[in-house]
């Protein structure tokens, strides 16, 4: 029962991976585009009172107030636009502009007071956007204290409201922007994980199809050739080969269905029997040696894949007359060796092909290894080693 539940969970995870990669998340539509410096520009409306004071002559030096207002707005826009780019936000020029903003805010507030003290709130917004990080609390309290001192000088105890507003604008702005960045990073990480899960599932499926169909089609071809050769002189033997072809085809359909659902669990004993049949049909003498204790299901499945691929290569490429299959196991490791005496012209001189390469990756994941290559005395050998508890 637990094995069935595990399979259902595996299939559920794979379906979830496909769904995440192929279907958009409804919550993503509510996030919208990432924030930019334009999100802070509407807060410049806090300076309308100071602008009205300049235009109506409510300040002692209107031209000085106008220049100060223009300089402050320029610095505010400059810092706001650079605060949403990680590299520009931490650059020295942004920090210098923020320092100039602080000095200008203090100067304008001390010179004119009143609505000009609201510039400390805009300074807090800029600082919260630009100084996101570990030192934010220190700078936030420093700006609040500075706003409290300047506000106290101009408006007495009412300056505490300016200090509180400055601290609040700094911390809330930094918290909202940091949370927005975190949500987007998590969404990007989730999409990447889903894409990797889909890629791994595609790789698993392609490997299974290669290993399944490559071997099965080779056996069908070999037995079909044997049936054609036997038909003129021994009809009963040819019918036996045709019956084997039907059995192999039915078994192939079952294995393809199992590979699609991810439920396939190979058996080394079954693969040994199939290897004997395939080699005999190809006029290759099979010699099988097996020793050692029974193996766990995962080790049986992995070694069954290796045996199937190695025998397929012997039948298709080797031109061998003899193939030796040896399985030797112990309490810790098990070894499978498939050695033939072939020197066929179709054998690839560059080494293992796609099938063996994929099996090498599978065994490496389980803590094993696979080697394949020509023998010094002729022939070809494939050796797989695997931890028994892998």
C-alpha positions in Angstrom: 0.0 0.0 0.0 2.8 2.4 0.9 4.5 1.7 -2.5 1.3 2.6 -4.3 0.9 5.8 -2.3 4.5 6.7 -3.1 3.8 6.3 -6.8 0.7 8.4 -6.6 2.7 11.1 -4.8 5.4 11.0 -7.5 2.8 11.2 -10.2 1.1 14.1 -8.4 4.4 16.0 -8.1 5.1 15.5 -11.8 1.6 16.8 -12.7 2.1 19.8 -10.5 5.4 20.5 -12.2 3.8 20.4 -15.6 0.9 22.6 -14.4 3.2 25.2 -12.9 5.3 25.4 -16.0 2.5 25.5 -18.5 -0.3 27.4 -16.7 0.0 31.0 -15.4 -0.5 31.5 -11.7 -3.6 33.6 -11.1 -1.9 35.5 -8.3 0.8 36.8 -10.8 -1.8 39.0 -12.4 -2.3 40.9 -9.2 1.4 41.7 -8.9 1.6 43.8 -12.0 4.9 45.3 -13.3 7.7 45.9 -10.9 7.7 49.2 -9.1 9.7 52.1 -10.5 10.8 55.5 -9.4 7.5 56.9 -10.8 5.6 55.4 -7.9 7.3 57.9 -5.5 6.7 61.0 -7.7 3.0 61.6 -6.6 4.3 62.3 -3.1 5.8 65.6 -4.4 2.3 67.0 -3.9 3.3 67.5 -0.3 5.4 70.4 -1.5 2.4 72.3 -3.0 2.0 74.3 0.3 5.6 75.5 0.0 5.1 76.3 -3.7 2.0 78.3 -2.9 3.9 80.2 -0.3 6.6 81.1 -2.8 4.1 82.2 -5.5 2.0 84.2 -3.1 5.0 86.0 -1.5 4.5 84.3 1.9 8.2 83.7 2.3 10.8 86.4 3.1 13.0 85.5 0.2 10.7 84.1 -2.6 13.5 83.7 -5.1 15.7 81.8 -2.6 12.7 79.6 -1.7 12.0 78.9 -5.4 15.5 77.9 -6.1 15.5 75.7 -3.0 12.2 74.1 -4.0 13.6 73.4 -7.5 16.8 71.9 -6.2 14.9 69.7 -3.7 12.6 68.4 -6.4 15.5 67.7 -8.7 17.4 65.7 -6.0 14.2 63.8 -5.0 13.5 62.7 -8.6 17.1 61.8 -9.1 17.2 59.6 -6.0 13.8 58.1 -6.6 14.7 57.0 -10.1 17.9 55.4 -9.1 16.5 53.7 -6.0 14.8 50.9 -8.0 18.1 49.7 -9.7 20.2 47.6 -7.3 23.5 48.8 -8.7 22.5 52.5 -9.0 20.9 52.4 -5.5 24.1 51.6 -3.8 26.3 53.9 -5.9 28.2 56.8 -4.2 26.4 59.4 -6.4 23.0 58.3 -5.0 24.3 58.4 -1.4 25.7 61.9 -2.1 22.5 63.1 -3.6 20.6 61.8 -0.5 23.0 63.6 1.8 22.6 66.8 -0.2 18.8 66.3 0.1 19.1 66.1 3.9 21.2 69.2 4.1 18.9 71.2 1.8 15.8 70.0 3.8 17.4 71.2 7.0 18.3 74.5 5.5 14.9 75.2 4.0 13.0 74.1 7.1 15.2 76.3 9.4 14.8 79.2 7.0 11.0 79.1 6.4 9.4 76.5 8.8 5.7 75.8 8.4 4.8 73.6 5.4 8.5 73.4 4.5 8.9 70.9 7.4 6.9 68.4 5.3 10.0 67.9 3.2 11.3 65.7 5.9 8.6 63.2 5.0 9.8 63.2 1.4 13.3 62.8 2.6 12.2 59.7 4.6 10.5 58.3 1.5 13.7 58.7 -0.5 15.9 57.3 2.3 13.6 54.2 2.7 13.7 53.5 -1.0 17.5 54.0 -1.3 18.8 52.6 2.0 17.0 49.3 2.1 19.2 46.9 4.0 20.7 46.1 7.4 21.6 49.7 8.2 18.1 51.1 7.5 17.0 51.2 11.1 20.1 53.3 12.1 19.5 55.8 9.3 15.7 55.9 9.9 16.2 56.9 13.6 18.9 59.3 12.6 16.6 61.1 10.2 13.8 61.1 12.7 16.0 62.6 15.3 17.2 65.2 12.9 13.6 66.1 11.9 12.6 66.3 15.5 15.4 68.7 16.4 14.7 71.0 13.4 10.9 70.7 13.9 11.3 71.5 17.6 13.3 74.6 16.8 10.7 75.9 14.5 7.4 74.6 15.9 8.2 73.5 19.5 6.7 70.3 20.6 4.8 70.0 17.4 8.1 69.0 15.8 7.6 65.5 17.3 4.9 64.9 14.7 7.4 65.7 12.0 9.9 63.2 13.6 7.2 60.5 13.8 6.1 61.1 10.2 9.7 60.9 9.0 10.4 57.6 10.8 7.1 56.1 9.6 7.7 57.1 5.9 11.2 55.7 6.0 10.4 52.4 7.5 7.1 51.7 5.7 8.6 52.6 2.3 11.5 50.3 2.8 9.3 47.5 4.1 6.9 47.6 1.2 9.6 47.8 -1.5 11.6 45.0 0.2 8.5 42.8 0.4 7.7 43.4 -3.2 11.2 42.4 -4.2 11.0 39.2 -2.1 7.7 38.2 -3.6 9.1 38.6 -7.1 12.3 36.7 -6.3 10.2 33.8 -4.8 8.0 33.7 -7.9 11.1 33.6 -10.2 12.6 30.8 -8.0 9.4 28.8 -8.2 9.2 29.2 -12.0 12.8 28.1 -12.3 12.2 25.0 -10.1 9.1 24.1 -12.1 11.0 24.4 -15.4 13.8 22.2 -14.0 11.2 19.6 -12.9 9.7 19.5 -16.3 13.2 19.2 -17.9 14.1 16.3 -15.6 10.8 14.6 -16.4 11.4 15.0 -20.1 14.9 13.6 -19.7 13.5 10.6 -17.8 10.9 9.9 -20.4 13.3 10.2 -23.3 15.8 7.8 -21.6 13.0 5.3 -20.8 11.7 5.3 -24.4 15.3 5.0 -25.8 16.1 2.0 -23.5 12.7 0.4 -24.0 12.2 0.8 -27.7 15.8 0.4 -28.7 16.1 -3.0 -27.2 12.6 -4.2 -28.1 12.8 -3.2 -31.8 16.3 -4.8 -32.0 14.8 -8.1 -30.7 11.9 -7.9 -33.1 14.2 -7.3 -36.0 16.5 -10.2 -35.1 13.6 -12.6 -34.5 12.0 -11.5 -37.8 15.2 -12.2 -39.7 15.4 -15.6 -37.9 11.8 -16.4 -38.9 12.5 -15.5 -42.5 15.5 -17.7 -42.6 13.7 -20.6 -41.0 10.4 -20.4 -42.9 11.6 -22.3 -46.1 13.0 -25.3 -44.2 11.4 -25.4 -40.7 8.0 -23.9 -40.5 7.5 -24.8 -36.9 10.7 -23.1 -35.8 9.6 -20.0 -37.8 6.2 -20.0 -36.1 8.0 -20.2 -32.7 10.0 -17.0 -33.6 6.8 -15.3 -34.8 5.2 -16.2 -31.5 8.1 -14.7 -29.7 7.8 -11.5 -31.7 4.1 -11.3 -30.7 5.1 -11.7 -27.0 7.8 -9.2 -27.2 5.5 -6.7 -28.9 2.9 -7.1 -26.2 5.5 -6.8 -23.5 6.8 -3.6 -25.2 3.3 -2.0 -25.1 3.0 -2.8 -21.4 6.5 -1.3 -20.7 5.8 1.9 -22.7 2.6 2.4 -20.6 4.6 1.9 -17.4 7.3 4.3 -18.6 4.7 7.0 -19.4 3.3 6.8 -15.9 6.7 6.3 -14.2 5.6 3.0 -12.6 8.1 0.7 -14.3 10.2 -1.4 -12.0 12.7 -3.6 -13.8 13.9 -7.1 -12.8 17.4 -8.3 -13.4 16.2 -11.9 -13.6 13.6 -11.1 -16.3 16.2 -9.1 -18.3 18.7 -12.1 -18.1 16.0 -14.4 -19.6 15.3 -11.9 -22.3 19.0 -11.4 -23.0 19.4 -15.2 -23.5 16.5 -15.2 -26.0 17.7 -12.2 -27.9 21.3 -13.4 -28.1 20.3 -16.9 -29.2 18.0 -15.5 -31.9 21.0 -13.4 -33.2 23.2 -16.5 -33.3 25.3 -15.3 -30.4 26.1 -17.8 -27.7 25.0 -16.5 -24.3 27.1 -17.4 -21.2 25.5 -16.2 -17.9 27.0 -16.3 -14.5 25.2 -15.0 -11.4 26.3 -15.1 -7.8 25.7 -13.2 -4.6 22.6 -12.5 -2.4 19.3 -11.1 -3.8 19.4 -7.4 -4.7 17.0 -4.6 -3.6 14.4 -3.5 -6.3 16.3 -0.3 -7.2 19.6 -2.1 -7.8 17.7 -4.7 -9.8 16.0 -2.0 -11.9 19.2 -0.1 -12.7 21.3 -3.2 -13.6 18.3 -4.4 -15.7 18.5 -1.2 -17.7 22.3 -1.6 -18.2 21.9 -5.3 -19.2 19.2 -4.4 -21.7 21.2 -1.6 -23.3 24.5 -3.7 -23.4 22.8 -6.7 -25.0 21.0 -4.4 -27.5 24.4 -3.1 -28.6 25.8 -6.6 -28.9 22.9 -7.7 -31.1 23.0 -4.6 -33.3 26.6 -3.6 -33.6 29.1 -6.3 -32.4 29.0 -9.1 -34.9 30.0 -11.3 -32.0 29.7 -15.1 -31.7 29.8 -15.2 -27.9 28.6 -12.9 -25.1 29.4 -13.4 -21.5 27.2 -11.9 -18.8 28.4 -12.0 -15.2 26.6 -10.7 -12.1 28.6 -10.8 -8.9 27.2 -9.2 -5.7 28.2 -8.8 -2.1 26.9 -7.2 1.0 27.9 -3.7 -0.1 28.3 -3.6 -3.9 27.3 -5.5 -6.9 28.9 -5.7 -10.3 27.5 -6.5 -13.8 29.8 -7.2 -16.7 28.7 -7.8 -20.3 31.6 -8.8 -22.5 31.6 -10.0 -26.1 34.1 -11.1 -28.7 32.8 -9.0 -31.5 34.6 -6.8 -33.9 31.6 -5.7 -35.9 32.0 -2.9 -38.5 29.0 -1.0 -37.0 30.5 -0.7 -33.5 31.1 3.0 -32.7 34.8 3.7 -32.3 34.3 6.8 -30.3 32.9 5.0 -27.2 29.5 4.7 -25.5 26.5 6.2 -27.3 23.5 8.0 -26.0 22.0 5.0 -24.2 25.1 4.2 -22.2 25.7 7.9 -21.5 22.2 8.2 -20.0 22.8 5.0 -17.9 26.1 6.4 -16.7 24.2 9.4 -15.3 21.6 7.2 -13.7 24.1 5.1 -11.9 26.1 8.1 -10.8 23.0 9.5 -9.2 22.7 6.3 -7.2 26.3 6.3 -6.2 27.5 3.8 -8.9 29.6 3.9 -12.0 29.6 2.6 -15.5 32.5 2.0 -17.9 32.4 0.8 -21.5 35.2 0.3 -24.0 37.1 -2.1 -26.2 39.1 -4.9 -24.6 42.9 -5.2 -25.1 42.4 -8.7 -26.5 39.5 -7.8 -28.7 35.8 -7.5 -28.1 33.9 -5.0 -26.1 33.0 -4.8 -22.4 30.4 -2.9 -20.3 30.9 -2.9 -16.5 28.5 -1.4 -14.0 29.0 -1.2 -10.3 26.4 -0.1 -7.8 26.0 0.1 -4.0 23.6 -2.6 -2.8 21.8 0.0 -0.6 22.0 2.8 -3.2 
